[in-house]
Amino acid sequence: MRLRRLLRTELPVGSAALARFLIGKTVVRAVPGGRMLGRIVETEAYLPRDAASHAFNGMTRRNRVLFMQRGHAYVYFIYGNHFMLNVSGEEEGIGGGVLLRALEPLEGLDFMQKLRGDVSVRDLARGPGRLAQALKVDLRLQAVDLCAAGPLWLGAPLKPPGRIGRSVRIGISKDAHRRLRFYERGNAFVSGPAALRE
């Protein structure tokens, strides 16, 4: 499956615009012996001056990637057992990003299933913690340029996205009213109950 890497100039500036743009695009994870590839079907944006964003209180050693120019991997560890994969989404020096919430697996399913265990294909990368585990994402991928050749990168779509839905974000308490979650409507690989995929 041939795939073109996205150029940084193709990525819109602004985390909300980037979150919508990434629906239907691909994530490629190179591993020894092959690669894993998935189609992005769900994202959430975290904007500048957004109380739910890790960048809200300014730049720190932990969140500095969110202040890099758009298209870099921001990885963090949560709940003591999950990594989360994000993409920086703003101009350099402005903090914001996009959480990748769900993928539709396309290639390397055998690698993903070794990492995820005995789960259905539908559940390999449906949800941000599962997504990171299925792609073997951890802090070693922090700050990777997703627009350059390397172990993790963003690719052009292999087919156009379907209708894109929008809703409030999932599992947050601050600025929870903001409709910054984007997803491909009706896609079975989107996380959460069926009502959140319609």
C-alpha positions in Angstrom: 0.0 0.0 0.0 1.8 3.2 -1.2 1.2 6.3 0.8 2.3 9.9 0.5 3.6 11.6 3.6 1.7 14.9 4.5 3.7 18.1 4.2 3.6 20.6 7.0 2.3 23.2 4.6 -0.8 21.0 4.1 -1.7 21.1 7.8 -4.0 23.9 8.6 -2.8 26.3 11.4 -5.1 26.1 14.4 -6.0 23.0 16.4 -9.7 23.0 15.7 -9.1 23.2 11.9 -6.4 20.5 12.2 -8.6 18.2 14.2 -11.2 18.3 11.4 -8.6 18.1 8.7 -7.1 14.9 10.1 -10.3 12.9 9.8 -9.7 10.4 7.0 -5.9 10.9 7.0 -3.6 8.1 8.0 -1.1 7.4 10.7 2.0 5.2 9.9 4.0 3.5 12.5 7.2 1.8 11.4 8.3 -1.2 13.5 11.0 -3.8 13.0 9.8 -6.2 10.3 7.0 -4.0 8.9 4.6 -1.2 9.6 1.2 -0.4 11.1 -1.2 1.9 9.4 -4.6 3.2 10.4 -7.1 5.7 9.1 -7.9 8.5 11.6 -11.7 8.5 12.3 -11.9 10.5 15.6 -10.0 13.5 17.0 -10.4 16.2 19.7 -8.9 19.7 19.6 -7.4 21.5 22.6 -7.0 25.2 21.8 -5.0 28.1 23.2 -6.7 29.5 26.3 -8.6 26.2 26.7 -8.9 25.2 30.3 -8.9 21.5 29.3 -5.6 21.8 27.5 -2.2 20.8 28.9 -1.0 24.1 27.5 -3.4 26.3 29.5 -1.0 27.4 32.2 1.9 28.0 29.8 4.9 26.1 28.6 6.6 23.5 30.9 9.1 20.8 30.3 6.3 18.2 30.0 4.1 20.1 27.5 6.7 21.9 25.4 5.9 20.0 22.3 2.4 21.6 22.2 4.2 24.9 21.6 6.2 23.6 18.7 5.0 24.2 15.1 2.1 22.1 14.0 2.8 18.5 13.1 4.8 17.1 16.0 4.0 14.2 18.3 3.0 15.1 21.9 2.8 12.0 24.0 1.7 11.8 27.6 1.0 9.1 30.2 -2.3 9.1 32.0 -4.2 7.0 34.6 -1.0 5.1 35.4 -1.3 2.8 32.4 -2.2 4.6 29.1 -0.2 6.8 26.7 -2.0 9.3 24.5 -0.9 10.5 21.1 -1.5 14.1 20.1 -0.4 16.3 17.2 0.8 19.9 17.9 -1.6 22.2 16.1 -0.6 25.9 16.3 2.2 28.3 15.2 5.5 27.9 17.0 5.2 29.4 20.5 1.4 29.0 20.8 0.2 26.0 22.8 -2.5 23.7 21.3 -2.9 20.3 19.9 -5.1 17.5 18.6 -5.7 14.2 20.5 -6.0 11.2 18.1 -9.0 9.3 19.6 -9.6 6.4 17.2 -8.2 4.7 14.1 -9.6 2.3 11.6 -6.8 -0.3 11.3 -5.7 -0.9 7.7 -2.3 -2.6 7.7 -0.1 -4.5 10.2 -3.0 -5.9 12.1 -0.9 -8.8 13.2 1.5 -6.4 14.9 -1.4 -4.5 16.5 -2.9 -7.7 17.9 0.4 -8.8 19.5 0.5 -5.4 21.2 -3.2 -5.3 22.2 -3.9 -9.0 23.0 -6.9 -11.0 22.1 -9.3 -8.2 21.0 -11.5 -7.8 18.0 -10.2 -5.7 15.0 -12.9 -3.2 15.9 -11.3 -2.6 19.3 -7.7 -2.5 18.3 -7.5 1.3 18.2 -11.0 2.5 19.2 -10.2 5.0 22.0 -7.0 7.0 22.6 -5.4 4.6 25.0 -6.0 1.6 22.8 -4.8 3.6 19.8 -1.4 4.4 21.4 -1.0 0.8 22.6 -1.8 -0.6 19.2 0.8 1.6 17.6 3.4 1.0 20.3 3.4 4.7 21.2 5.3 5.8 24.3 7.6 8.6 25.4 10.3 7.6 23.0 8.2 9.1 20.3 7.9 12.5 22.1 8.5 15.4 19.7 8.8 13.2 16.6 8.2 15.3 13.4 5.1 13.7 11.9 5.8 15.3 8.6 9.2 13.8 8.2 10.5 10.3 7.5 10.8 8.3 10.7 9.1 5.9 13.1 5.8 7.7 13.1 4.3 10.0 10.5 1.0 11.3 9.0 0.0 10.2 5.5 -2.5 11.4 2.9 -5.9 9.8 2.8 -6.4 6.5 1.0 -10.0 7.4 0.4 -12.1 10.5 1.1 -13.7 10.7 4.6 -17.4 10.3 4.9 -19.6 12.9 6.6 -17.9 14.5 9.5 -19.7 14.9 12.8 -18.9 17.3 15.7 -19.6 17.1 19.4 -18.4 18.0 22.8 -15.2 16.3 24.0 -15.3 13.1 26.0 -14.2 12.6 29.6 -13.3 16.2 30.5 -14.7 18.5 33.1 -13.2 21.9 32.2 -14.5 23.7 29.1 -16.7 20.6 28.6 -19.3 22.6 26.5 -16.9 23.2 23.6 -17.8 21.2 20.5 -14.2 20.3 19.6 -14.5 16.5 18.9 -14.6 15.5 15.3 -15.4 12.0 13.9 -16.5 10.2 10.8 -20.2 9.6 11.1 -21.3 6.0 11.2 -17.8 4.6 11.4 -17.8 1.5 13.6 -14.2 2.3 14.8 -15.2 5.6 16.4 -15.0 5.3 20.2 -17.9 5.3 22.7 -21.5 4.2 22.3 -23.4 4.3 19.0 -25.0 7.7 19.8 -21.5 9.2 19.7 -20.9 7.9 16.1 -24.1 9.3 14.5 
